[in-house]
Amino acid sequence: MVSPFLGPDGRPRCRWAGAAPEFLGYHDREWGFPVVDDVRLFEKLCLESFQSGLSWRTILAKRDNFRAAFDGFDFRKVAAYGDKDVARLLADAGIVRHRGKIEAVINNARRACELVAEKGSLAAHVWSFEPDPAALGTPQTASTSPASVALSKDLKKRGWRFVGPTTVYAFMQAMGLINDHAEDCVIRAEVAKSRESFQRP
């Protein structure tokens, strides 16, 4: 069993929370807490796709830059981006300048608009893939799951890009569709309580 990271308050957290100074706040206040806001869900899918091949620390450090560059990840605005926007983003040293991933965000914004028109909200569709907690294995021992594979396949069928099952699994962990905090992590109980009171779309 991996020993926990003890925070400044002496309480145990997931081991990864101590891997970088900026991780602790993200771990304690964001990671795993359920999210229903469409823009936040879209942002996280985009940031996870940018992380592919990189570290989350790199993406988290640039998150504010990404938000500024992509209009706060308002997918309705991003869906209207054209060639000039791609050129602007490729010249922005504050983000990850990967043409394929930048173009994928624009494409996915258009697909998100279509999904909202069909389902009412991005959240309604995403949360329909929430797995049964009883079917989950030991926390932080998997990189994919049947649910992440299913959601990945669904999004790809709808034309989304850079949404493989590993990327989608990380998204599901972060957005609270599963509680993947370590069993001895003090935040696990807080996330569990938040999930109990969470109004699913």
C-alpha positions in Angstrom: 0.0 0.0 0.0 1.3 3.5 -0.9 1.8 5.7 2.1 -0.2 8.9 2.1 1.1 12.4 1.8 0.6 14.3 5.0 -0.5 17.9 4.4 0.6 21.0 6.4 -2.3 20.2 8.8 -0.9 16.7 9.4 -3.8 14.9 7.8 -3.3 12.3 5.1 -4.0 12.9 1.4 -3.6 11.1 -1.9 0.1 10.6 -2.5 0.1 12.7 -5.7 -1.2 15.8 -3.7 2.4 16.3 -2.4 4.1 15.9 -5.7 4.1 19.7 -6.4 3.3 22.7 -4.4 0.3 23.7 -6.6 -1.3 20.3 -6.3 -2.5 20.5 -2.7 -5.1 23.2 -3.3 -6.3 21.6 -6.5 -6.6 18.2 -4.7 -8.4 19.6 -1.6 -10.9 21.9 -3.3 -11.4 20.6 -6.8 -10.4 17.1 -7.7 -13.2 14.6 -7.4 -16.0 17.1 -6.3 -19.0 16.7 -8.7 -19.4 19.3 -11.4 -22.6 20.1 -13.3 -21.5 23.3 -15.1 -21.2 22.7 -18.8 -18.3 25.2 -19.3 -16.3 23.6 -16.5 -16.9 20.2 -17.9 -15.9 21.3 -21.4 -12.8 23.0 -20.0 -11.7 19.9 -18.2 -12.1 17.7 -21.3 -10.0 20.2 -23.2 -7.3 20.4 -20.6 -7.1 16.7 -20.3 -6.6 16.4 -24.0 -3.8 19.0 -23.8 -2.2 17.0 -21.0 -1.8 13.9 -23.3 1.9 13.2 -23.4 2.6 15.9 -20.8 2.3 16.3 -17.0 -0.7 17.7 -15.3 1.6 20.1 -13.4 2.4 21.7 -16.8 -1.2 22.1 -17.7 -2.3 23.3 -14.2 0.4 26.0 -14.2 -0.9 27.2 -17.6 -4.6 26.9 -16.8 -5.2 30.6 -16.4 -3.4 31.2 -19.7 -5.6 28.6 -21.4 -8.7 30.2 -20.0 -7.7 33.6 -21.3 -6.7 32.2 -24.7 -9.9 30.2 -25.2 -12.5 32.7 -23.9 -12.9 31.0 -20.6 -13.7 27.8 -22.5 -17.2 29.1 -23.4 -17.7 26.5 -26.1 -20.3 28.6 -27.9 -17.6 31.3 -28.4 -14.9 28.7 -29.3 -17.2 27.0 -31.8 -17.0 30.2 -33.9 -13.2 30.3 -34.1 -11.6 30.3 -37.5 -8.1 30.2 -39.1 -7.1 33.5 -37.5 -7.8 32.1 -34.1 -5.8 29.0 -34.7 -2.9 31.3 -35.8 -3.3 33.4 -32.7 -3.3 30.3 -30.4 -0.3 28.8 -32.1 1.6 32.1 -31.4 0.5 32.1 -27.7 3.6 31.0 -25.6 1.4 30.8 -22.5 -0.4 27.7 -23.6 0.6 24.3 -25.2 1.1 25.2 -28.9 0.0 21.9 -30.5 -2.0 22.4 -33.7 -3.8 19.1 -33.5 -5.0 19.7 -29.9 -5.9 23.4 -30.6 -8.0 22.4 -33.6 -9.5 19.6 -31.6 -10.8 22.1 -29.0 -12.5 24.1 -31.7 -13.9 21.0 -33.3 -15.1 19.7 -29.9 -16.7 23.1 -29.1 -18.9 22.7 -32.2 -19.7 19.1 -31.2 -20.5 20.3 -27.6 -23.0 22.8 -29.1 -24.6 19.9 -31.0 -24.8 17.8 -27.9 -26.4 20.6 -25.9 -29.0 21.1 -28.6 -29.8 17.3 -28.5 -29.6 16.5 -24.8 -30.2 19.9 -23.1 -26.8 20.1 -21.5 -23.4 18.6 -21.7 -23.7 17.7 -18.1 -26.9 15.6 -18.7 -25.1 13.5 -21.2 -21.8 13.1 -19.4 -23.5 12.2 -16.1 -25.5 9.5 -17.8 -22.2 7.6 -17.9 -21.7 7.8 -14.2 -20.6 4.3 -13.0 -22.1 2.4 -10.1 -19.7 3.1 -7.2 -20.1 -0.5 -6.1 -18.6 -1.6 -9.4 -15.4 0.4 -8.9 -12.2 -1.2 -7.9 -9.6 0.0 -5.4 -9.0 3.8 -5.9 -6.2 5.0 -8.1 -5.3 1.6 -9.5 -6.8 2.0 -12.9 -6.3 4.3 -15.9 -9.5 3.4 -17.7 -12.8 1.8 -16.8 -15.8 0.4 -18.7 -17.6 3.7 -18.1 -14.7 5.8 -19.5 -14.4 3.4 -22.5 -18.2 3.8 -23.2 -18.1 7.6 -22.9 -15.0 7.8 -25.1 -16.6 5.7 -27.8 -19.8 7.8 -27.6 -17.9 11.1 -28.0 -15.7 9.8 -30.8 -18.9 8.6 -32.6 -20.2 12.1 -32.3 -17.0 13.5 -33.9 -15.0 14.6 -30.8 -11.2 14.3 -30.9 -8.5 13.6 -28.4 -11.0 11.9 -26.1 -9.5 8.4 -25.6 -10.6 6.3 -22.6 -7.6 7.3 -20.5 -8.2 11.0 -21.1 -11.9 10.5 -20.3 -11.1 8.5 -17.2 -9.0 11.3 -15.8 -11.8 13.7 -16.7 -14.3 11.4 -14.7 -12.0 11.3 -11.7 -11.5 15.1 -11.7 -15.2 16.0 -12.3 -16.5 13.8 -9.6 -18.2 11.1 -11.6 -16.2 8.7 -9.5 -14.6 9.2 -6.1 -11.1 8.1 -6.7 -9.5 9.6 -3.7 -7.3 7.1 -1.8 -9.2 5.3 0.9 -7.1 6.9 3.7 -7.3 10.4 2.1 -9.1 12.9 4.4 -10.7 14.5 1.3 -12.4 11.2 0.3 -15.1 11.6 2.9 -15.7 15.2 1.9 -16.1 14.2 -1.8 -18.5 11.4 -0.7 -20.6 13.8 1.2 -20.7 16.2 -1.7 -21.7 13.4 -4.1 -24.6 12.4 -1.7 -26.1 15.9 -1.9 -25.3 16.5 -5.6 -28.3 17.1 -7.8 -27.6 15.0 -11.0 -28.7 16.6 -14.2 
